[in-house]
Amino acid sequence: MTLREEALHALDSVPDFKLSELIHYMRFLSECPVRLGQPDKPRGRPRDLYGILEGKMWVADDFDEPMELVTESELRGLIEEAGSKKAKVHEAAV
């Protein structure tokens, strides 16, 4: 059985309410200038990206050191301090 015969045979099993969608898709495939799933031209060798950001980033000297733990009371103090600074900025803006 050829592909065309197989397609016609499969067409018989498509429900009527899906035929318009199938016809629309078939028209799209026949008019599509690009073969789907295949690139127009072969791609060249992938570009080597190693070192592309060299000199454009900064990492702290203590990056790998464990972070300092903050107690709950210290955290509350930091939150209150940030809230008071936010209020002062808001007052200055108004």
N, CA, C and O of each residue as an XYZ file, in Angstrom:
376
protein
N       0.851     -1.177      0.000
C       0.000      0.000      0.000
C       0.899      1.243      0.000
O       1.813      1.345      0.817
N       0.646      2.166     -0.895
C       1.432      3.403     -0.971
C       0.986      4.361      0.137
O      -0.047      4.154      0.775
N       1.766      5.390      0.347
C       1.412      6.380      1.365
C       0.102      7.079      1.026
O      -0.705      7.351      1.915
N      -0.114      7.373     -0.260
C      -1.352      8.034     -0.674
C      -2.557      7.134     -0.398
O      -3.589      7.600      0.084
N      -2.422      5.860     -0.701
C      -3.514      4.909     -0.444
C      -3.762      4.778      1.057
O      -4.908      4.699      1.499
N      -2.691      4.754      1.825
C      -2.823      4.671      3.278
C      -3.509      5.915      3.847
O      -4.325      5.817      4.764
N      -3.171      7.087      3.294
C      -3.794      8.330      3.744
C      -5.282      8.328      3.403
O      -6.103      8.734      4.226
N      -5.639      7.877      2.204
C      -7.048      7.812      1.823
C      -7.810      6.814      2.687
O      -8.964      7.051      3.043
N      -7.180      5.719      3.017
C      -7.805      4.721      3.886
C      -8.010      5.299      5.290
O      -9.050      5.070      5.908
N      -7.019      6.050      5.796
C      -7.128      6.663      7.124
C      -8.188      7.756      7.129
O      -8.817      8.009      8.156
N      -8.386      8.400      5.989
C      -9.395      9.452      5.880
C     -10.798      8.920      6.162
O     -11.645      9.639      6.691
N     -11.036      7.675      5.811
C     -12.349      7.076      6.057
C     -12.651      6.948      7.551
O     -13.819      6.910      7.940
N     -11.628      6.881      8.385
C     -11.849      6.699      9.819
C     -11.944      8.017     10.589
O     -12.205      8.011     11.792
N     -11.735      9.147      9.905
C     -11.786     10.455     10.570
C     -13.249     10.861     10.752
O     -14.013     10.842      9.787
N     -13.653     11.228     11.973
C     -15.042     11.660     12.190
C     -15.345     12.941     11.419
O     -14.451     13.745     11.158
N     -16.617     13.123     11.057
C     -17.030     14.271     10.246
C     -16.703     15.608     10.902
O     -16.350     16.561     10.207
N     -16.816     15.697     12.236
C     -16.576     16.988     12.890
C     -15.109     17.396     12.873
O     -14.788     18.544     13.181
N     -14.212     16.478     12.518
C     -12.785     16.818     12.437
C     -12.309     17.009     11.001
O     -11.145     17.348     10.782
N     -13.178     16.801     10.029
C     -12.758     16.894      8.629
C     -12.317     18.302      8.245
O     -11.335     18.460      7.520
N     -13.033     19.342      8.721
C     -12.633     20.705      8.354
C     -11.251     21.035      8.904
O     -10.455     21.696      8.238
N     -10.967     20.577     10.111
C      -9.639     20.813     10.689
C      -8.569     20.062      9.892
O      -7.477     20.583      9.665
N      -8.886     18.849      9.474
C      -7.947     18.049      8.695
C      -7.679     18.703      7.336
O      -6.533     18.749      6.889
N      -8.716     19.204      6.685
C      -8.554     19.868      5.383
C      -7.703     21.126      5.537
O      -6.832     21.399      4.711
N      -7.959     21.886      6.593
C      -7.168     23.090      6.850
C      -5.692     22.737      7.014
O      -4.825     23.413      6.459
N      -5.405     21.681      7.773
C      -4.023     21.265      8.006
C      -3.380     20.757      6.714
O      -2.206     21.024      6.462
N      -4.133     20.034      5.904
C      -3.596     19.530      4.641
C      -3.254     20.676      3.696
O      -2.241     20.628      2.999
N      -4.102     21.713      3.671
C      -3.805     22.896      2.848
C      -2.545     23.593      3.338
O      -1.712     24.033      2.545
N      -2.418     23.687      4.669
C      -1.219     24.299      5.244
C       0.028     23.535      4.815
O       1.019     24.144      4.411
N      -0.011     22.209      4.900
C       1.147     21.401      4.532
C       1.484     21.536      3.055
O       2.659     21.575      2.690
N       0.467     21.606      2.201
C       0.742     21.688      0.762
C       1.276     23.061      0.370
O       2.010     23.171     -0.613
N       0.928     24.112      1.112
C       1.358     25.465      0.780
C       2.599     25.909      1.541
O       3.168     26.960      1.244
N       3.014     25.129      2.503
C       4.154     25.501      3.344
C       5.441     25.470      2.512
O       5.764     24.435      1.929
N       6.185     26.590      2.446
C       7.391     26.622      1.625
C       8.561     25.862      2.253
O       9.514     25.512      1.556
N       8.499     25.613      3.520
C       9.606     24.959      4.229
C       9.196     23.543      4.571
O       8.062     23.296      4.980
N      10.110     22.626      4.405
C       9.828     21.252      4.806
C       9.928     21.179      6.315
O      10.978     21.457      6.896
N       8.836     20.807      6.940
C       8.795     20.771      8.397
C       9.715     19.680      8.922
O       9.801     18.590      8.356
N      10.399     19.995     10.012
C      11.263     19.013     10.652
C      12.650     18.940     10.060
O      13.495     18.215     10.584
N      12.921     19.667      8.981
C      14.233     19.642      8.370
C      14.723     21.077      8.182
O      14.001     21.898      7.616
N      15.921     21.393      8.639
C      16.431     22.754      8.479
C      16.680     23.078      7.006
O      16.940     22.187      6.198
N      16.596     24.374      6.668
C      16.824     24.818      5.287
C      18.248     24.521      4.840
O      18.480     24.046      3.729
N      19.180     24.805      5.709
C      20.571     24.574      5.360
C      21.267     23.916      6.545
O      20.879     24.137      7.692
N      22.261     23.133      6.287
C      22.950     22.491      7.399
C      23.674     23.516      8.261
O      24.265     24.471      7.756
N      23.616     23.307      9.532
C      24.277     24.233     10.452
C      25.751     23.899     10.553
O      26.161     22.744     10.440
N      26.533     24.941     10.770
C      27.961     24.754     10.913
C      28.302     24.252     12.309
O      27.420     23.879     13.082
N      29.544     24.250     12.608
C      30.016     23.801     13.909
C      29.491     24.732     14.991
O      29.536     25.951     14.821
N      28.988     24.185     16.113
C      28.496     25.059     17.171
C      29.607     25.953     17.716
O      30.762     25.540     17.819
N      29.243     27.158     18.056
C      30.209     28.127     18.559
C      30.640     27.732     19.965
O      29.812     27.334     20.784
N      31.901     27.840     20.235
C      32.434     27.522     21.554
C      32.178     28.712     22.473
O      32.680     29.808     22.223
N      31.406     28.506     23.527
C      31.035     29.587     24.424
C      31.911     29.657     25.671
O      31.682     30.502     26.536
N      32.894     28.795     25.774
C      33.758     28.803     26.944
C      34.519     30.118     27.029
O      35.192     30.518     26.080
N      34.407     30.784     28.168
C      35.140     32.020     28.410
C      34.499     33.253     27.807
O      35.125     34.313     27.780
N      33.273     33.149     27.323
C      32.632     34.288     26.656
C      32.356     35.440     27.627
O      32.299     36.597     27.209
N      32.185     35.135     28.921
C      31.904     36.175     29.908
C      33.139     36.560     30.729
O      33.016     37.210     31.767
N      34.288     36.171     30.280
C      35.505     36.466     31.029
C      35.689     37.972     31.174
O      35.630     38.715     30.194
N      35.915     38.415     32.420
C      36.119     39.824     32.705
C      34.833     40.622     32.834
O      34.884     41.822     33.103
N      33.679     39.987     32.649
C      32.403     40.696     32.718
C      31.626     40.385     33.998
O      30.547     40.936     34.217
N      32.157     39.522     34.824
C      31.476     39.155     36.062
C      32.440     39.296     37.225
O      33.658     39.233     37.059
N      31.874     39.486     38.398
C      32.677     39.599     39.605
C      32.109     38.665     40.659
O      30.894     38.609     40.848
N      32.964     37.942     41.338
C      32.560     37.048     42.409
C      33.362     37.430     43.643
O      34.579     37.606     43.579
N      32.666     37.557     44.767
C      33.324     37.936     46.014
C      34.360     36.888     46.407
O      34.217     35.707     46.095
N      35.411     37.343     47.102
C      36.469     36.438     47.524
C      35.956     35.374     48.487
O      36.465     34.253     48.507
N      34.944     35.725     49.289
C      34.431     34.777     50.277
C      33.183     34.042     49.768
O      32.350     33.616     50.568
N      33.050     33.894     48.473
C      31.858     33.273     47.876
C      31.638     31.860     48.400
O      30.499     31.474     48.665
N      32.694     31.090     48.553
C      32.567     29.698     48.979
C      32.479     29.535     50.491
O      32.241     28.429     50.976
N      32.664     30.609     51.239
C      32.586     30.530     52.699
C      31.130     30.365     53.134
O      30.223     30.846     52.454
N      30.899     29.685     54.270
C      29.522     29.541     54.750
C      28.943     30.902     55.138
O      29.648     31.771     55.650
N      27.667     31.063     54.887
C      27.015     32.328     55.213
C      26.801     32.440     56.715
O      26.642     31.439     57.413
N      26.800     33.670     57.197
C      26.603     33.934     58.611
C      25.132     33.701     58.964
O      24.230     34.183     58.279
N      24.916     32.959     60.037
C      23.547     32.705     60.468
C      23.017     33.899     61.246
O      23.743     34.502     62.037
N      21.765     34.236     61.026
C      21.127     35.357     61.692
C      20.093     34.798     62.655
O      19.267     33.964     62.283
N      20.146     35.268     63.901
C      19.160     34.811     64.878
C      17.821     35.493     64.609
O      17.746     36.481     63.878
N      16.774     34.950     65.208
C      15.440     35.491     64.986
C      15.321     36.926     65.499
O      14.667     37.760     64.872
N      15.948     37.210     66.630
C      15.877     38.567     67.166
C      16.637     39.548     66.264
O      16.187     40.677     66.069
N      17.771     39.133     65.719
C      18.509     39.987     64.793
C      17.691     40.231     63.525
O      17.701     41.332     62.974
N      16.989     39.205     63.071
C      16.153     39.339     61.884
C      15.024     40.333     62.122
O      14.730     41.155     61.254
N      14.389     40.266     63.287
C      13.329     41.226     63.614
C      13.872     42.652     63.608
O      13.222     43.571     63.109
N      15.078     42.829     64.171
C      15.698     44.149     64.191
C      15.977     44.662     62.783
O      15.754     45.838     62.494
N      16.462     43.787     61.908
C      16.727     44.182     60.521
C      15.439     44.556     59.796
O      15.415     45.503     59.009
N      14.368     43.809     60.064
C      13.079     44.110     59.436
C      12.547     45.449     59.917
O      12.043     46.240     59.119
N      12.656     45.714     61.232
C      12.193     47.003     61.776
C      13.019     48.152     61.208
O      12.479     49.210     60.886
N      14.321     47.942     61.087
C      15.197     48.974     60.545
C      14.841     49.272     59.085
O      14.800     50.430     58.670
N      14.587     48.222     58.323
C      14.210     48.417     56.920
C      12.870     49.131     56.826
O      12.677     49.971     55.947
N      11.935     48.802     57.730
C      10.634     49.462     57.722
C      10.746     50.940     58.048
O      10.064     51.763     57.437
N      11.605     51.289     59.011
C      11.764     52.700     59.364
C      12.439     53.470     58.221
O      12.097     54.626     57.971
N      13.396     52.837     57.526
C      14.035     53.495     56.387
C      13.030     53.711     55.258
O      13.043     54.738     54.580
N      12.154     52.709     55.072
C      11.144     52.814     54.037
C      10.190     53.960     54.351
O       9.796     54.715     53.462
N       9.823     54.081     55.620
C       8.921     55.186     56.041
C       9.587     56.529     55.809
O       8.933     57.461     55.341
N      10.884     56.658     56.127
C      11.595     57.927     55.945
C      11.664     58.289     54.461
O      11.509     59.455     54.095
N      11.897     57.290     53.610
C      11.959     57.551     52.159
C      10.592     57.990     51.663
O      10.482     58.892     50.833
N       9.551     57.347     52.176
C       8.189     57.683     51.747
C       7.832     59.111     52.171
O       7.219     59.862     51.411
N       8.234     59.479     53.416
C       7.954     60.836     53.903
C       8.707     61.872     53.067
O       8.171     62.939     52.764
N       9.925     61.561     52.704
C      10.728     62.488     51.921
C      10.170     62.656     50.514
O      10.289     63.726     49.918
N       9.570     61.612     49.992
C       9.017     61.669     48.643
C       7.725     62.449     48.599
O       7.389     63.034     47.569
N       6.983     62.469     49.720
C       5.678     63.150     49.763
C       5.875     64.569     50.085
O       4.906     65.323     50.171
